[in-house]
């Protein structure tokens, strides 16, 4: 991560922390808490259809078995 981007993120965090510490508004605090709980509980895997999950797992299994094709080789054959 670039140093400037890292510093900007840290500055944003500090600013948000300051706002949280200064507020006595329970609804704001509840919303912030809900956002963080929702963010950590979301798993895109659970939103995928069964067929897509099967295809992904099949692909992983093929990779683990070494059943892969070099990208450049594949493209050369299909151009």
N, C-alpha and C positions, 0 to 999 in steps of 0.2 A: 504494500500500500504506500502511496506517495506520502511524504512527510506532511505536505500542506493539507492534503485531504484528511490525514489522521488528526492533525491539529484542529481542523474545522469540526470534525466529528466530536472531538473532546470538548471543544468550546460549546457546541450545541448541547452536549450532555450536561455540562455544568450549568448552562442557562436553564435547561429544563429542570434540573435538580433544585435550583434556586427557586423557581416558580412553584414547584411542588412543596418545598419547605415553607414557603411564605403563604400558601393558601390554606384557608379554613373551610373551603367549599367541599363538602363531603361528596357531592355528585361528581365533581371533577376528579377527585381522587378515586372514586369507584370506577369511573370510565377508564382512567389510566390503568388501573389494576385489571380491568376486564380486557383491555387491549393486550396486555402482556400475557395474560392467561390464554387468550385465544391464539396468540402468536405461537406459543410453545406447544399448544395442543393440536395444531393443524398438521396433518400429514396427507400430502397430495395422493399418496398411494391409495388411501381409502376412497378417493373420488374416482379412481380409474375403473372402467368396466372390466369384468372378469376376463374377457378376451384379450385386452391390452396387457393385463397383468401376466397372463399366460405367455404372450409373445415376448415380453421383457424377460421373464424368467427363462424362457427357452434360449434367448440370445445370450444371457449370462452363462447358461450351461454350455453353450457352444464355445464361447470364449474360454471358459475354464478347461475345456477339452482340447483347446488349440485349433478348433475348426474356424479359422479366420481367413480372410482374403485380403491381401495387400491392396490398399486403396488405389495406388497408381497402376498396378497390374490390372485391376478391375476396370478402371477408366480407359486404359489403353485398348482393352478388348471391346469396349462398348462405345467407342467414339466413331 
